[in-house]
Amino acid sequence: MGLILAIAIGFAWYSLSDPFSLFLYQHAPAVYARQLYSNGPVILGGLMLCGLVAAAGLQSAMTNQRTAGMWQSAPGRRIIGWAAHWAAFIVLAASIGMALQAVIGGNPLTAGMAALFAQGALRPFKILLGRATRPLRWFLAGRHVGLGGTASFSGLLDEWANPWRPGQVLLGASLYDPKWIVGFSDDRHVCTIATSRAGKGRSVIIPNLITWQGSALVIDPKGQNALVTALARGKGGEGLTQPLGQTVRILDPLGEIRDPRLQDCKARFNPLAGLDASADDYVERVELIADALVVPDTKAKDNFFDTSARVMLSGLIDYVVMSPDIPNEDKHLGTVRDLLIHPDGPPLESDPKADPPVRGMDEMGGLAQAAASLVLQAGKNARGDVIATAISHTKWLDSVGMRRTLAASDFSLHDLNNGATTIYLVLPPQYLDIHGRFLRLFVNLALHATAEGRKGRHATLFLLDEFYALGRLQQLSKAAGLMAGYGVKLWPMIQNLGQIQELYPQNWETFMGNAGMWQVFAMNDQTTARYLSERLGKRVLWRKMRGAEGYDWELAGTANLRDAQELARATSRASGNMAVFTETGEAFLLRRTPYDKLFPRGRYMPDPFENGSSQ
C-alpha cells in the first residue's frame, strides 16, 4: 500500500511539475520569474508534503468517533507513515537534485546522486522537521483549550522529533514506520506496568541493557538478562562486536547461572565489610542494613514488633562489627543470624563466668547496648516475641548459598559511581518470596552508595523487575524524588497499580509522580486501566450538522481519548503495542519490538531459555 501511494504521489509530482513551474513563471514578478521556474518542482514537492501532513492531521482531529479516528488505527498510521516517508524523500531528493544540477549541470548521474544523498540525509531531515514544527503543533493543540479536552496520542511528527539515540531510554518502534525507533530523554525515573509473561524482558529490559551506557543494577529473576547481556555489557565474547567494556558482577547465590563464560563474573558481597565504626554516619549505615532485613507489614496497625526487631538486628550487627571476640572472617550477616538463634539466646548480657568469658551487648555501648536495653526491659513475654520476630525476618540467612555470597566482598557498591559497572542480582522466581530480602538489601545499600557518588554523564540505572518483591523501602518512600538529582534513574516494574498502593498506601501517587515516563502494556485489571484512561485525558467530540448554509461541524461534548476497555485492548499482550505516558503530556502508542529484531546478532548472546535450558 505504501509503495503504491508513493508511486502515485511521485507520478502526480512528475506530471504537475512542468505546468506548476510554468504557472509560477507566468504569474510571478519578472525579476523572480526565472528563479521560480527553475525551483518549481521543489516548491511543488514541499506543498504536497505539507498538504499530506495537514490532511492527515485534520482528518484525525475532526472526527465524530469516540476513538481517535481511522487515521489513528494501525493501518491508518502505516498509510500516513509511508506517505510521509516517501513525500519527504521526494522533496529532499528534488531539492538536492536541483542543487547538484546548478553546480555540476544535468547529466545521467545527477538523479542517482540526488537519491543517494537524500537517503543519507532523510533521518536528520525528519528529525529537523519534527522539532522545527513542534511550536506550531503546540499552538494547534491549544485550539480546543477550554472546551473540555485536548488529549491525543502523539503523531508522526512527534515521533520524528523523538528518535532514540544512545544514552536515552529505548521505548519501541513507531506504528507509522516500524524502522523508526522512538526514545525519550528525561532525567527522572521510569515506571513499567505490565502483567507477568507479557514480554518485558525481550522488549523492554534487554534492549535497554544492550544500549544503556551508564552503570546499572539489575534485578534478574531466572538470570535471563545476565545470560543475554552480561558479556555485551562487559568485555565481550564470542560473536560480540560492540561490547560496552564495563565491569560486570553477578550475584547468584543459588547457582541459577551455569554458563561457563560467566563464571568469572560471579561475585560475593559482604554488607558489613564496608562499615567503619569511626565514621560519622556509622549508626545510619547499620540501621540501613537492618531496615532492609525487616520487611514491614503494610497492613498491620501496630508495627511494634517489626520496629523492635529492627532495633535488635541493628544491635547485633553493631556487636558483630565491634566485638574483638569475633574473627574478621566471621564478621558477616551469617554470624548475626547464628547469634540470634543460639540456644541460649543472643548475647544480651555479659557472662564473666563463662569459659571463655562472654562480653555481652549490654557492655558494648552504642547500638548494641540500646538493643540489649530494649529487649531486657520489654518483659519476658515481649522479649520472646521481639527475638522471634527478628528470627523470622532473618530466616533466609540459613541458606547455604546466601551465606556463601554474603560472607566476603569482591567489590564495592560505590563502583556503580564510576559509570562503568553493571551488577546483576539473580534469584529464581520461585524463591522471590523467601529471599526477597536479599534483593531488598542490595537495592537499599546501592541507593545509598550512589547517592554518595558524583553524578556522571549517564545516570545509574536501577532496573527493578519484580519490584513488589522488595516490599516497602523507606528510602524510596521518603526520597524517590531526590534520587534523580544524584544521578539515579529508578525503573520499577509492577504488574498493576494495586501493588504500589499496597506498598505505599499514603503516598503512592507521589511515588508515581516522580517518574517522568510510564510504560503500559498487557494490563490485567480494571483499576489500573481506569486510572490510566483518566490520566490519558479527554478529547473534544465533533459532529457534522446540516445548517441553513450547508454542513458544518459543531461541538458534541467530550470523552476519554481511550476508555479503560479500549486502552486495555489497544495495549494487550496480543496486540504487541504499548502506551507511553510522559510528564510533558505527550502520549505515544508504540510497537513493542524484541531485542533480536532490533539489533544484529553481534550485540547480544543467544537466549538459552528459548531452547528450554538455562545452561
C-alpha positions as CSV (number, residue, x, y, z in Angstrom):
1,M,0.0,0.0,0.0
2,G,2.8,2.4,0.9
3,L,4.7,1.7,-2.3
4,I,1.6,2.2,-4.4
5,L,0.8,5.5,-2.7
6,A,4.4,6.6,-3.1
7,I,4.3,5.8,-6.8
8,A,1.0,7.8,-7.2
9,I,2.5,10.8,-5.3
10,G,5.7,10.6,-7.4
11,F,3.7,10.4,-10.7
12,A,1.5,13.3,-9.6
13,W,4.6,15.4,-8.8
14,Y,6.2,14.5,-12.1
15,S,3.1,15.3,-14.1
16,L,2.4,18.6,-12.4
17,S,6.0,19.9,-12.1
18,D,6.2,21.5,-15.5
19,P,2.7,23.1,-15.5
20,F,3.3,24.3,-12.0
21,S,6.7,25.8,-12.9
22,L,5.1,27.5,-16.0
23,F,2.3,28.9,-13.8
24,L,4.9,30.4,-11.5
25,Y,6.9,31.8,-14.4
26,Q,3.8,33.5,-16.0
27,H,2.4,35.0,-12.8
28,A,5.5,35.9,-10.8
29,P,7.2,39.3,-11.0
30,A,9.7,39.4,-13.8
31,V,12.7,39.7,-11.5
32,Y,11.8,36.3,-9.8
33,A,10.2,34.5,-12.7
34,R,13.2,32.6,-14.0
35,Q,14.3,31.5,-10.5
36,L,10.8,30.4,-9.5
37,Y,10.5,28.5,-12.8
38,S,13.7,26.5,-12.1
39,N,12.7,25.8,-8.5
40,G,9.1,25.0,-9.3
41,P,9.4,21.2,-8.8
42,V,10.9,21.7,-5.3
43,I,8.2,24.2,-4.3
44,L,5.5,21.8,-5.5
45,G,7.0,18.9,-3.6
46,G,7.1,21.0,-0.4
47,L,3.4,22.0,-0.9
48,M,2.5,18.3,-1.5
49,L,4.2,17.2,1.7
50,C,2.6,20.0,3.8
51,G,-0.7,19.1,2.3
52,L,-0.4,15.4,3.2
53,V,0.6,16.1,6.8
54,A,-2.1,18.7,7.2
55,A,-4.8,16.5,5.7
56,A,-3.9,13.6,8.0
57,G,-3.8,15.9,11.0
58,L,-7.2,17.4,10.2
59,Q,-8.7,14.1,9.4
60,S,-7.6,12.7,12.8
61,A,-8.7,15.8,14.6
62,M,-12.1,16.3,13.0
63,T,-13.8,13.0,13.7
64,N,-17.1,12.3,15.4
65,Q,-15.9,8.9,16.8
66,R,-15.1,8.3,20.4
67,T,-11.8,7.0,19.4
68,A,-9.1,9.0,17.6
69,G,-10.5,8.1,14.2
70,M,-9.4,5.9,11.3
71,W,-6.1,7.6,10.9
72,Q,-5.1,6.5,14.4
73,S,-5.7,2.8,13.7
74,A,-2.7,0.7,12.8
75,P,-3.5,0.6,9.1
76,G,-4.2,4.3,9.0
77,R,-0.9,5.1,10.8
78,R,1.0,2.9,8.3
79,I,-0.5,4.7,5.4
80,I,0.4,8.1,6.9
81,G,3.9,6.9,7.7
82,W,4.7,5.5,4.3
83,A,3.1,8.6,2.5
84,A,5.1,11.0,4.7
85,H,8.3,9.0,4.3
86,W,8.2,9.0,0.5
87,A,7.0,12.6,0.3
88,A,9.9,13.7,2.5
89,F,12.3,11.6,0.4
90,I,10.9,13.1,-2.9
91,V,11.2,16.7,-1.6
92,L,14.7,16.1,-0.3
93,A,15.8,14.3,-3.4
94,A,14.3,17.0,-5.6
95,S,16.0,19.8,-3.6
96,I,19.4,18.1,-3.7
97,G,18.9,17.3,-7.4
98,M,18.3,20.9,-8.2
99,A,21.3,22.0,-6.2
100,L,23.5,19.4,-7.9
101,Q,22.2,20.4,-11.3
102,A,23.1,24.0,-10.6
103,V,26.6,23.0,-9.6
104,I,27.6,20.2,-12.0
105,G,24.9,20.5,-14.6
106,G,22.4,18.0,-15.8
107,N,23.7,14.5,-16.5
108,P,22.6,10.9,-16.0
109,L,24.4,10.7,-12.6
110,T,22.6,13.7,-11.1
111,A,19.4,11.9,-10.3
112,G,21.2,8.9,-8.8
113,M,23.5,11.1,-6.7
114,A,20.5,13.1,-5.5
115,A,18.7,10.0,-4.4
116,L,21.8,8.6,-2.7
117,F,22.4,11.9,-0.8
118,A,18.6,12.1,0.1
119,Q,18.7,8.6,1.5
120,G,21.6,9.6,3.8
121,A,20.0,12.9,4.9
122,L,16.5,11.6,5.3
123,R,16.7,10.8,9.0
124,P,18.2,14.1,10.0
125,F,15.6,15.8,7.8
126,K,12.8,14.0,9.6
127,I,14.2,15.0,13.0
128,L,14.6,18.6,11.9
129,L,11.1,18.7,10.5
130,G,9.6,17.1,13.7
131,R,11.4,19.5,16.0
132,A,11.0,22.7,13.9
133,T,7.2,22.2,13.7
134,R,6.8,21.5,17.4
135,P,5.8,25.0,18.4
136,L,3.2,25.0,15.6
137,R,1.8,21.7,16.8
138,W,1.6,23.0,20.4
139,F,-0.2,26.1,19.1
140,L,-2.7,24.0,17.1
141,A,-3.2,21.6,20.0
142,G,-4.4,24.6,22.1
143,R,-7.3,25.3,19.8
144,H,-9.6,23.2,22.0
145,V,-8.4,24.6,25.3
146,G,-11.4,25.5,27.4
147,L,-13.7,23.2,25.5
148,G,-13.2,20.2,27.9
149,G,-10.3,18.2,26.4
150,T,-7.2,18.4,24.2
151,A,-5.8,14.9,24.7
152,S,-4.4,12.9,21.8
153,F,-1.8,10.4,21.1
154,S,1.4,11.8,19.7
155,G,1.5,11.8,15.9
156,L,4.1,11.1,13.3
157,L,5.9,14.4,13.7
158,D,6.2,13.9,17.5
159,E,7.8,10.6,16.9
160,W,10.2,12.1,14.3
161,A,11.1,14.6,17.0
162,N,12.0,11.9,19.5
163,P,14.3,9.4,17.8
164,W,16.2,7.0,20.0
165,R,19.9,7.7,20.5
166,P,22.4,6.1,22.8
167,G,22.0,7.4,26.4
168,Q,18.2,7.6,26.2
169,V,15.6,5.1,27.3
170,L,14.6,3.0,24.3
171,L,10.9,2.8,24.1
172,G,9.7,1.0,21.0
173,A,9.0,1.1,17.3
174,S,6.7,3.6,15.6
175,L,3.4,2.4,14.3
176,Y,3.9,4.8,11.4
177,D,7.2,3.3,10.5
178,P,8.4,0.1,12.1
179,K,12.1,1.0,11.4
180,W,11.8,4.3,13.4
181,I,12.8,3.6,17.0
182,V,11.4,6.1,19.5
183,G,13.4,7.1,22.5
184,F,12.9,9.6,25.3
185,S,15.4,11.8,27.2
186,D,14.4,12.6,30.8
187,D,16.5,12.8,34.0
188,R,13.6,11.4,36.1
189,H,12.5,7.9,36.8
190,V,10.7,5.4,34.6
191,C,7.9,3.0,35.6
192,T,6.6,0.0,33.7
193,I,3.2,-1.5,34.3
194,A,2.7,-4.9,32.7
195,T,1.4,-8.3,33.9
196,S,3.7,-11.3,34.1
197,R,4.6,-13.2,30.9
198,A,4.0,-10.1,28.9
199,G,7.4,-9.9,27.3
200,K,9.0,-7.2,29.5
201,G,12.4,-8.9,29.2
202,R,12.6,-9.2,25.5
203,S,11.0,-5.9,24.5
204,V,11.9,-3.6,27.4
205,I,14.7,-4.8,29.8
206,I,17.1,-6.4,27.4
207,P,17.0,-3.7,24.7
208,N,17.9,-1.1,27.3
209,L,20.6,-3.2,28.9
210,I,22.2,-3.6,25.5
211,T,22.3,0.1,24.9
212,W,22.4,1.9,28.3
213,Q,25.9,3.5,28.6
214,G,25.9,4.2,32.3
215,S,26.2,1.9,35.3
216,A,23.3,-0.4,36.1
217,L,21.9,-2.6,38.9
218,V,19.6,-5.2,37.6
219,I,17.1,-7.5,39.5
220,D,17.2,-10.5,37.3
221,P,14.8,-13.4,38.0
222,K,16.0,-16.5,36.3
223,G,19.2,-14.9,35.2
224,Q,17.9,-14.4,31.7
225,N,19.1,-10.8,31.4
226,A,22.6,-11.7,32.5
227,L,22.8,-14.6,30.1
228,V,21.9,-12.4,27.2
229,T,23.5,-9.1,28.1
230,A,26.3,-9.6,30.6
231,L,29.1,-10.2,28.1
232,A,27.7,-7.5,25.8
233,R,27.9,-5.0,28.7
234,G,31.3,-6.4,29.8
235,K,34.4,-7.1,27.8
236,G,32.7,-9.1,25.1
237,G,32.8,-12.7,24.0
238,E,32.4,-14.9,21.0
239,G,30.5,-13.3,18.3
240,L,30.0,-9.9,20.1
241,T,31.1,-6.9,18.0
242,Q,30.2,-3.9,20.2
243,P,30.8,-4.7,23.9
244,L,30.4,-1.8,26.3
245,G,33.6,-2.7,28.2
246,Q,32.1,-2.4,31.7
247,T,32.9,-4.3,34.8
248,V,30.2,-6.9,35.3
249,R,29.4,-8.5,38.7
250,I,26.8,-11.3,39.0
251,L,25.5,-12.2,42.5
252,D,23.9,-15.6,42.0
253,P,23.6,-17.2,45.5
254,L,21.5,-20.1,44.4
255,G,23.6,-21.1,41.3
256,E,21.0,-20.2,38.7
257,I,23.6,-19.3,36.1
258,R,25.8,-22.2,34.9
259,D,27.2,-20.8,31.7
260,P,31.0,-21.3,32.0
261,R,31.6,-18.0,30.2
262,L,30.0,-16.1,33.1
263,Q,31.7,-17.8,36.0
264,D,34.4,-15.2,36.2
265,C,31.7,-12.5,36.6
266,K,30.2,-14.1,39.7
267,A,31.0,-12.3,42.9
268,R,30.3,-12.0,46.6
269,F,29.4,-9.1,48.7
270,N,29.5,-8.6,52.5
271,P,27.4,-5.7,53.6
272,L,29.2,-5.5,56.9
273,A,32.7,-5.2,55.3
274,G,32.1,-1.6,54.4
275,L,31.1,-0.4,57.9
276,D,33.5,1.9,59.5
277,A,32.8,2.3,63.2
278,S,34.7,5.6,63.3
279,A,32.6,7.2,60.6
280,D,30.1,9.9,61.5
281,D,27.3,8.0,59.7
282,Y,28.2,4.6,61.1
283,V,24.9,4.3,63.0
284,E,22.9,5.3,59.9
285,R,24.6,2.7,57.8
286,V,24.0,-0.1,60.3
287,E,20.3,0.9,60.5
288,L,20.1,0.9,56.7
289,I,21.1,-2.8,56.7
290,A,18.7,-3.6,59.5
291,D,15.9,-1.7,57.6
292,A,16.5,-3.9,54.6
293,L,16.3,-7.1,56.7
294,V,12.9,-6.3,58.2
295,V,10.0,-6.1,55.7
296,P,7.2,-4.2,57.4
297,D,3.7,-5.5,57.3
298,T,1.9,-2.6,55.4
299,K,-1.5,-3.9,56.7
300,A,-0.6,-4.0,60.3
301,K,-1.9,-1.2,62.6
302,D,0.8,-1.8,65.2
303,N,4.4,-2.2,64.0
304,F,5.9,-2.5,67.5
305,F,7.5,-5.9,66.9
306,D,8.8,-5.1,63.5
307,T,10.3,-1.9,64.9
308,S,11.8,-3.7,67.9
309,A,13.2,-6.4,65.6
310,R,14.9,-3.8,63.6
311,V,16.5,-2.3,66.7
312,M,17.5,-5.8,67.8
313,L,19.2,-6.5,64.4
314,S,20.9,-3.1,64.4
315,G,22.4,-4.0,67.8
316,L,23.5,-7.5,66.7
317,I,25.2,-6.0,63.6
318,D,27.0,-3.5,65.7
319,Y,28.0,-6.2,68.1
320,V,29.4,-8.4,65.3
321,V,31.4,-5.5,63.8
322,M,32.7,-4.2,67.1
323,S,33.3,-7.4,69.2
324,P,37.0,-8.3,69.4
325,D,35.9,-11.9,70.2
326,I,34.6,-12.4,66.6
327,P,37.3,-13.1,64.0
328,N,37.3,-10.8,60.9
329,E,36.4,-13.6,58.6
330,D,33.2,-14.2,60.6
331,K,32.0,-10.6,60.6
332,H,29.1,-11.1,58.2
333,L,25.3,-11.5,58.4
334,G,25.6,-15.2,58.8
335,T,27.1,-14.6,62.2
336,V,24.3,-12.2,63.1
337,R,21.9,-15.0,62.3
338,D,23.9,-17.5,64.4
339,L,23.9,-15.3,67.4
340,L,20.2,-14.7,67.1
341,I,19.3,-18.4,67.0
342,H,21.8,-19.6,69.6
343,P,20.1,-22.0,72.1
344,D,20.9,-19.6,74.9
345,G,19.6,-16.6,73.0
346,P,21.5,-13.6,71.7
347,P,24.4,-12.3,73.9
348,L,22.4,-9.6,75.5
349,E,24.2,-9.7,78.9
350,S,27.9,-10.3,79.7
351,D,28.8,-13.6,81.4
352,P,32.2,-13.3,83.1
353,K,31.9,-16.9,84.5
354,A,31.8,-18.4,81.0
355,D,34.9,-20.1,79.6
356,P,36.0,-18.0,77.9
357,P,34.2,-15.0,79.4
358,V,31.5,-13.5,77.2
359,R,31.2,-9.8,76.7
360,G,27.6,-9.0,76.1
361,M,25.8,-6.4,74.1
362,D,25.0,-4.5,77.3
363,E,28.6,-3.6,77.7
364,M,29.4,-2.7,74.1
365,G,27.7,0.7,74.1
366,G,26.1,2.3,71.1
367,L,23.5,0.3,69.1
368,A,24.4,-3.0,70.7
369,Q,23.7,-1.6,74.2
370,A,20.5,0.1,73.0
371,A,19.2,-3.2,71.6
372,A,20.0,-5.1,74.8
373,S,18.3,-2.5,76.9
374,L,15.2,-2.6,74.7
375,V,14.9,-6.4,74.9
376,L,15.8,-6.8,78.6
377,Q,13.3,-4.1,79.6
378,A,10.5,-5.4,77.4
379,G,9.3,-8.1,79.8
380,K,9.6,-11.9,79.5
381,N,6.8,-12.3,77.0
382,A,7.5,-9.3,74.9
383,R,11.2,-10.2,74.9
384,G,10.5,-13.6,73.4
385,D,8.2,-12.0,70.7
386,V,10.9,-9.5,69.7
387,I,13.5,-12.1,69.3
388,A,11.1,-14.4,67.5
389,T,10.2,-11.6,65.1
390,A,13.9,-10.9,64.4
391,I,14.5,-14.7,63.8
392,S,11.5,-14.7,61.4
393,H,12.9,-11.8,59.3
394,T,16.4,-13.4,59.0
395,K,15.3,-17.0,58.3
396,W,16.6,-16.6,54.7
397,L,20.1,-16.3,56.0
398,D,20.1,-20.1,56.8
399,S,20.5,-20.7,53.1
400,V,24.0,-22.1,52.3
401,G,24.1,-20.2,49.0
402,M,23.1,-16.9,50.7
403,R,25.7,-17.3,53.4
404,R,28.5,-18.0,50.9
405,T,27.5,-15.0,48.8
406,L,27.4,-12.6,51.8
407,A,30.5,-13.9,53.6
408,A,33.1,-11.7,51.8
409,S,33.3,-8.9,49.3
410,D,34.8,-8.9,45.8
411,F,33.8,-5.4,45.0
412,S,32.2,-2.2,46.4
413,L,28.8,-0.9,45.6
414,H,30.4,2.5,45.2
415,D,31.8,1.1,42.0
416,L,28.5,2.0,40.5
417,N,29.5,5.6,40.7
418,N,32.2,5.2,38.1
419,G,29.7,4.9,35.3
420,A,31.1,1.6,34.0
421,T,29.8,-1.1,36.4
422,T,26.9,-3.5,36.0
423,I,25.6,-5.6,38.8
424,Y,23.1,-8.4,38.3
425,L,21.1,-9.8,41.2
426,V,20.0,-13.3,40.1
427,L,17.3,-15.1,42.0
428,P,15.0,-17.9,40.8
429,P,11.4,-16.7,40.6
430,Q,10.1,-19.5,42.9
431,Y,12.3,-18.1,45.7
432,L,11.3,-14.5,45.4
433,D,9.0,-14.7,48.5
434,I,11.7,-16.5,50.6
435,H,14.7,-14.4,49.5
436,G,13.2,-11.1,48.6
437,R,15.2,-9.6,51.4
438,F,18.4,-10.4,49.5
439,L,17.2,-8.1,46.7
440,R,15.9,-5.6,49.2
441,L,19.2,-5.5,51.0
442,F,21.2,-4.7,47.8
443,V,18.8,-2.1,46.5
444,N,18.8,-0.3,49.8
445,L,22.6,-0.3,50.0
446,A,23.2,0.5,46.4
447,L,20.8,3.5,46.5
448,H,22.7,4.8,49.5
449,A,26.1,4.3,47.8
450,T,25.0,6.0,44.5
451,A,23.7,9.0,46.5
452,E,27.2,9.5,47.9
453,G,28.8,9.5,44.5
454,R,29.4,12.2,41.9
455,K,26.8,12.5,39.2
456,G,28.3,11.3,35.9
457,R,27.4,11.8,32.3
458,H,24.9,9.0,32.4
459,A,22.6,8.1,35.3
460,T,23.0,4.8,37.2
461,L,20.1,2.7,36.1
462,F,18.2,0.6,38.7
463,L,16.2,-1.9,36.7
464,L,13.9,-3.3,39.4
465,D,12.0,-6.2,37.9
466,E,9.6,-7.8,40.4
467,F,9.5,-4.6,42.3
468,Y,6.8,-5.8,44.6
469,A,9.1,-8.5,46.0
470,L,11.2,-5.7,47.6
471,G,8.5,-4.7,49.9
472,R,8.2,-1.1,51.2
473,L,11.5,0.7,51.1
474,Q,11.8,3.7,53.4
475,Q,14.4,5.4,51.1
476,L,12.0,5.3,48.1
477,S,9.1,6.4,50.2
478,K,10.8,9.5,51.5
479,A,13.4,10.4,48.9
480,A,12.5,8.9,45.5
481,G,12.2,12.4,44.0
482,L,15.6,13.4,45.3
483,M,17.3,10.3,43.8
484,A,17.3,11.7,40.3
485,G,19.3,14.6,41.5
486,Y,22.1,12.2,42.5
487,G,22.2,10.7,39.0
488,V,20.0,7.7,39.8
489,K,17.3,6.5,37.4
490,L,14.9,4.1,39.1
491,W,12.9,1.8,36.8
492,P,10.5,-0.2,38.9
493,M,8.3,-2.8,37.1
494,I,5.0,-3.7,38.6
495,Q,2.0,-5.8,37.5
496,N,-0.7,-3.3,38.4
497,L,-1.3,-0.2,40.5
498,G,-2.6,-2.3,43.4
499,Q,1.0,-3.4,44.1
500,I,2.2,0.2,44.5
501,Q,-0.9,1.2,46.5
502,E,-0.3,-1.7,48.9
503,L,3.4,-0.8,49.4
504,Y,2.9,2.9,49.7
505,P,-0.8,3.5,50.6
506,Q,-0.3,7.1,51.8
507,N,1.8,8.5,49.0
508,W,1.6,6.1,46.0
509,E,0.6,8.9,43.7
510,T,3.6,10.9,44.8
511,F,5.7,7.9,44.2
512,M,4.3,7.5,40.7
513,G,4.6,11.3,40.1
514,N,8.3,11.1,40.5
515,A,8.5,9.2,37.2
516,G,8.9,11.2,34.1
517,M,7.6,8.4,32.0
518,W,5.3,5.4,32.3
519,Q,5.2,2.4,30.0
520,V,2.0,0.4,30.0
521,F,1.0,-2.8,28.3
522,A,-0.8,-6.1,29.0
523,M,-2.8,-4.7,31.8
524,N,-4.7,-7.3,33.8
525,D,-7.1,-5.3,36.0
526,Q,-9.7,-2.6,35.5
527,T,-8.4,-0.4,38.3
528,T,-5.2,0.2,36.5
529,A,-6.9,0.6,33.1
530,R,-9.4,3.1,34.5
531,Y,-6.7,5.2,36.3
532,L,-4.5,5.3,33.1
533,S,-7.5,6.1,30.9
534,E,-8.3,9.1,33.1
535,R,-4.6,10.1,33.1
536,L,-4.5,9.9,29.3
537,G,-7.2,12.7,29.3
538,K,-10.2,13.7,27.4
539,R,-10.7,14.9,23.8
540,V,-13.4,17.0,22.2
541,L,-16.1,15.3,20.1
542,W,-17.4,16.9,17.0
543,R,-20.4,16.1,14.9
544,K,-21.4,17.2,11.4
545,M,-24.7,19.1,11.3
546,R,-26.7,20.4,8.5
547,G,-27.5,24.1,8.7
548,A,-29.0,26.8,6.5
549,E,-25.8,27.2,4.6
550,G,-24.9,23.5,4.3
551,Y,-23.0,21.2,6.6
552,D,-20.8,22.4,9.5
553,W,-19.1,20.9,12.5
554,E,-20.3,21.6,16.0
555,L,-19.1,20.6,19.5
556,A,-20.8,17.4,20.7
557,G,-19.1,17.0,24.1
558,T,-16.0,15.3,25.4
559,A,-14.9,11.7,26.1
560,N,-11.9,9.9,27.2
561,L,-9.3,9.5,24.5
562,R,-9.4,5.8,25.3
563,D,-11.8,4.3,27.8
564,A,-10.5,1.6,30.1
565,Q,-11.5,-1.3,27.8
566,E,-10.2,0.4,24.7
567,L,-6.8,1.2,26.3
568,A,-6.5,-2.3,27.7
569,R,-7.4,-3.8,24.2
570,A,-5.0,-1.4,22.4
571,T,-2.1,-2.4,24.6
572,S,-2.9,-6.0,25.2
573,R,-0.3,-8.7,25.1
574,A,-1.7,-10.0,21.8
575,S,-1.6,-6.5,20.2
576,G,2.1,-6.2,20.7
577,N,1.7,-2.4,21.5
578,M,2.5,-0.3,24.5
579,A,1.2,3.1,25.6
580,V,3.9,5.5,26.9
581,F,2.8,8.5,29.1
582,T,5.3,11.3,29.7
583,E,5.3,14.1,32.2
584,T,5.3,16.6,29.4
585,G,1.8,15.5,28.3
586,E,3.0,13.5,25.3
587,A,1.4,10.1,25.0
588,F,2.9,7.6,22.5
589,L,1.3,4.4,21.1
590,L,4.2,2.3,20.0
591,R,5.1,-1.2,18.9
592,R,7.0,-3.4,21.3
593,T,9.9,-4.9,19.5
594,P,12.0,-7.8,20.8
595,Y,15.7,-7.2,21.1
596,D,16.6,-9.8,18.4
597,K,14.5,-7.9,15.9
598,L,16.1,-4.5,16.9
599,F,19.8,-5.4,17.0
600,P,22.2,-7.5,14.9
601,R,23.4,-10.7,16.5
602,G,26.7,-9.1,17.5
603,R,25.0,-7.0,20.2
604,Y,23.8,-9.8,22.4
605,M,24.3,-13.5,23.3
606,P,21.6,-16.1,22.4
607,D,18.9,-16.6,25.0
608,P,19.2,-20.2,26.3
609,F,15.7,-20.1,27.7
610,E,14.3,-20.1,24.2
611,N,15.7,-23.6,23.9
612,G,14.3,-24.7,27.2
613,S,17.6,-24.6,29.0
614,S,19.5,-22.2,31.3
615,Q,22.9,-23.8,30.8
